[in-house]
Amino acid sequence: MNAIAQVRPLEQANNNIVEVVVYVKEELGEQERNEVVSALDRMDVIAGAEFCPLRNHLLLVKYDRHLFSSQQVLKSFTSLHLDARLIGPI
């Protein structure tokens, strides 16, 4: 099963949505990946999140760049007790 957050209407109606790649250092199982995606999905400023199917340590996160920054995205991983690194935009 692929851990994918639902895309909110925020993304459909907003051209300020950007996507960044985040590297998660920990080895996460499927349930843990689903929990990370669910936690990000509960954040109003995140438009969507998903782990790369063949690279379970990479997460694609979509957010509104006018409401949130890439550094804030990275800090959200700290609140989830994960060691993560920002790779960059897509």
C-alpha positions as CSV (number, residue, x, y, z in Angstrom):
1,M,0.0,0.0,0.0
2,N,1.3,3.4,-0.9
3,A,1.2,6.0,1.8
4,I,-0.5,9.0,0.2
5,A,-2.3,11.9,1.8
6,Q,-5.4,13.1,0.1
7,V,-5.0,16.2,-2.0
8,R,-7.0,19.0,-0.5
9,P,-9.0,21.6,-2.4
10,L,-6.2,24.0,-1.4
11,E,-4.0,22.4,-4.0
12,Q,-6.6,22.4,-6.8
13,A,-7.4,26.1,-6.5
14,N,-4.0,27.5,-5.6
15,N,-1.0,28.0,-7.9
16,N,1.2,28.8,-4.9
17,I,1.6,25.1,-4.2
18,V,5.2,23.9,-4.3
19,E,6.6,20.4,-3.7
20,V,9.8,19.5,-1.8
21,V,11.6,16.3,-1.3
22,V,12.5,15.4,2.3
23,Y,14.9,12.6,3.2
24,V,14.0,10.7,6.4
25,K,17.0,9.0,8.0
26,E,15.1,6.4,10.0
27,E,14.1,3.1,8.5
28,L,10.3,3.2,8.7
29,G,7.9,0.4,8.2
30,E,4.7,0.7,6.2
31,Q,2.6,1.5,9.3
32,E,5.1,4.2,10.4
33,R,5.1,5.7,7.0
34,N,1.3,5.8,7.0
35,E,1.4,7.5,10.4
36,V,3.8,10.2,9.1
37,V,1.6,10.9,6.1
38,S,-1.5,11.1,8.3
39,A,0.2,13.5,10.7
40,L,1.3,15.7,7.8
41,D,-2.2,15.5,6.3
42,R,-3.7,16.8,9.5
43,M,-1.7,20.1,9.0
44,D,-3.9,22.6,7.2
45,V,-0.9,24.1,5.3
46,I,0.1,20.8,3.8
47,A,-1.7,20.1,0.5
48,G,-0.4,16.5,0.2
49,A,2.3,14.1,1.1
50,E,3.6,10.8,-0.1
51,F,6.6,8.5,0.2
52,C,8.3,7.5,-3.0
53,P,7.2,3.9,-3.8
54,L,10.7,2.6,-4.5
55,R,12.6,4.9,-2.1
56,N,10.9,4.7,1.2
57,H,13.3,7.2,2.8
58,L,12.1,10.0,0.4
59,L,8.9,11.9,1.1
60,L,7.3,14.4,-1.3
61,V,5.5,17.2,0.5
62,K,3.2,19.8,-1.2
63,Y,2.5,23.0,0.6
64,D,1.4,26.6,0.0
65,R,4.6,28.7,-0.2
66,H,2.7,31.8,1.0
67,L,1.5,30.1,4.2
68,F,4.5,27.9,5.0
69,S,8.2,27.6,4.2
70,S,10.4,24.6,3.4
71,Q,12.1,25.1,6.7
72,Q,8.8,24.9,8.5
73,V,8.0,21.7,6.6
74,L,11.4,20.3,7.8
75,K,10.6,21.4,11.4
76,S,7.3,19.5,11.3
77,F,9.4,16.3,11.1
78,T,11.2,17.2,14.3
79,S,7.8,17.4,16.0
80,L,7.2,13.8,14.7
81,H,10.6,12.8,16.3
82,L,12.2,12.0,12.9
83,D,15.6,13.0,11.7
84,A,15.0,14.5,8.3
85,R,16.9,16.5,5.7
86,L,15.5,18.8,3.1
87,I,16.7,17.7,-0.3
88,G,15.0,20.5,-2.3
89,P,12.2,21.5,-4.6
90,I,10.8,19.5,-7.5
